[in-house]
Amino acid sequence: MNTGNYDQVINFVSFDDDTDASGGFPVTRLLLLTTFANIKEVRSFSETEQRQRVLTNIFDCRIKYRASFEPTNIMFIEWSGFRYVINSVDLVGQRHKREYVMRIEKAEAITTT
């Protein structure tokens, strides 16, 4: 199932440093939201410039606005087996058709233990 142009399922996650009983600091992954998104690769004006700037790992990610959730650059997005850093977040659009537009950058593959 998808919702029009929002055809990719993404997860917004954050990480919490908790102290365990032995005094260590395990990192806990917190799932904040699963939603549909529209994701497009950012392309430059020339292929030479694209290779120089390594833009193949940078994407524009759009999700529908919701009053109960505001993405920030301290969150991460998980999509298609990779974790992405959120570089910027903008709220764009009119009153009845607003969406968050985020510039995201591939950070690492998601590993399961």
C-alpha positions as CSV (number, residue, x, y, z in Angstrom):
1,M,0.0,0.0,0.0
2,N,1.2,3.5,-0.7
3,T,-0.3,7.0,-0.7
4,G,0.2,8.6,-4.1
5,N,3.7,10.0,-4.6
6,Y,4.7,8.9,-1.1
7,D,5.7,5.4,-2.1
8,Q,8.6,4.6,0.2
9,V,8.3,3.3,3.8
10,I,10.8,5.0,6.2
11,N,11.6,4.9,9.9
12,F,12.5,7.9,12.0
13,V,14.8,6.7,14.8
14,S,17.0,8.2,17.5
15,F,19.5,6.7,19.9
16,D,19.5,6.9,23.7
17,D,22.6,6.4,25.8
18,D,21.5,4.5,28.9
19,T,23.8,3.4,31.8
20,D,23.5,-0.4,32.4
21,A,24.0,-2.2,35.7
22,S,27.7,-2.8,34.9
23,G,28.3,0.9,34.3
24,G,28.5,0.6,30.6
25,F,26.7,2.8,28.1
26,P,24.7,0.7,25.7
27,V,23.0,2.6,22.9
28,T,19.3,2.0,22.6
29,R,17.6,2.5,19.2
30,L,14.2,4.3,19.6
31,L,11.7,4.0,16.8
32,L,9.9,7.4,16.6
33,L,7.7,7.0,13.5
34,T,7.1,4.8,10.5
35,T,5.6,6.6,7.6
36,F,5.4,6.9,3.8
37,A,7.8,9.2,2.0
38,N,8.8,10.5,-1.4
39,I,12.5,10.1,-1.9
40,K,14.5,11.5,-4.9
41,E,18.2,11.4,-5.5
42,V,19.9,14.8,-5.6
43,R,21.5,15.3,-9.0
44,S,23.9,18.0,-10.0
45,F,24.1,19.9,-13.3
46,S,26.9,17.8,-14.8
47,E,28.1,14.3,-14.3
48,T,31.7,15.5,-13.7
49,E,30.5,17.8,-10.9
50,Q,28.4,15.0,-9.5
51,R,31.4,12.7,-9.3
52,Q,33.5,15.4,-7.7
53,R,30.9,16.2,-5.1
54,V,29.8,12.5,-4.5
55,L,26.1,13.4,-4.6
56,T,24.9,9.8,-5.2
57,N,24.5,9.5,-1.4
58,I,22.3,12.6,-1.0
59,F,18.5,12.6,-1.3
60,D,15.5,14.8,-0.9
61,C,13.0,13.2,1.4
62,R,9.4,14.5,1.6
63,I,6.7,13.4,4.1
64,K,3.3,14.8,4.8
65,Y,2.9,17.3,7.6
66,R,1.4,16.1,10.9
67,A,0.9,18.1,14.0
68,S,2.0,15.3,16.3
69,F,5.5,14.9,14.7
70,E,8.3,17.3,13.8
71,P,11.5,15.8,12.3
72,T,14.7,17.4,13.4
73,N,18.4,17.0,12.5
74,I,19.2,15.0,15.6
75,M,17.0,12.1,14.3
76,F,18.0,9.5,11.7
77,I,16.0,8.0,8.8
78,E,16.2,4.3,8.1
79,W,15.3,3.4,4.5
80,S,16.2,0.6,2.1
81,G,18.8,-1.0,4.4
82,F,20.7,2.2,5.3
83,R,20.7,4.8,8.0
84,Y,20.6,8.5,6.8
85,V,21.6,11.7,8.6
86,I,19.1,14.5,8.3
87,N,21.0,17.6,7.2
88,S,18.1,20.0,6.9
89,V,14.4,20.2,7.5
90,D,11.9,22.6,5.9
91,L,8.2,22.9,6.3
92,V,6.8,23.9,2.9
93,G,3.4,24.3,1.3
94,Q,0.0,25.8,1.8
95,R,-2.3,25.4,4.8
96,H,-4.0,22.2,3.5
97,K,-1.1,20.7,1.6
98,R,2.0,21.0,3.8
99,E,5.0,18.7,3.8
100,Y,8.4,18.4,5.4
101,V,11.2,18.4,3.0
102,M,14.5,17.0,4.3
103,R,17.9,16.7,2.7
104,I,19.3,13.4,3.9
105,E,22.8,11.8,3.5
106,K,23.7,8.1,3.6
107,A,25.6,7.4,6.7
108,E,25.9,3.6,7.2
109,A,24.4,0.2,6.4
110,I,21.9,-1.0,9.0
111,T,23.3,-4.1,10.8
112,T,21.3,-6.4,12.9
113,T,22.8,-8.3,15.8
